[in-house]
Amino acid sequence: MARPITEAYARLSDLSVLASLREKINTPEFAEKIEQVPEQYRDTVKSTLQAIKCDKDSLSVSSPLGDITLRITNRQAPSLVQMKADNSPIPVTLTLNLTPGGEQATNLKVVIGAEVNMFMRGMVSGPLSKAAEGLASVLAMV
């Protein structure tokens, strides 16, 4: 992210910022930001942003598993935001780890955790990895 860590944390720890990004989806500013997202995620980013509902502490999105609401459960300024899924068929957690990447940059690592049995692990690991990469691309735009 092209922001100092304190600014990046302030934006990522308030999920309502995603709503403001959604409102800008048809602007030249958004077009410029979407160019920074890897091409394979651009359509997913746009469709996800259009479908997302959010407030300061939660975001809801439709997924192949149904509608999922992620709620912030832990904030540790300036380096950690943790979320947990409220209504997911499997327990899911999301952790945003921020580290300084320079004076005007922040490194963002998105970690998705899911409690699944060995049989399910093979089926969900690929989609969860893609979800983490896509979400990281969306959050990097914030």
Secondary structure, DSSP 8 states (H G I E B T S, - for coil): --S-HHHHHHHHT-TTHHHHHHHTTTSHHHHHHHTTS-GGGHHHHHHHHHH-EE-SSEEEEEETTEEEEEEEEEEETTTEEEEEESS-SS-EEEEEEEEE-STT-EEEEEEEEE---HHHHHHHHHHHHHHHHHHHHHHHT-
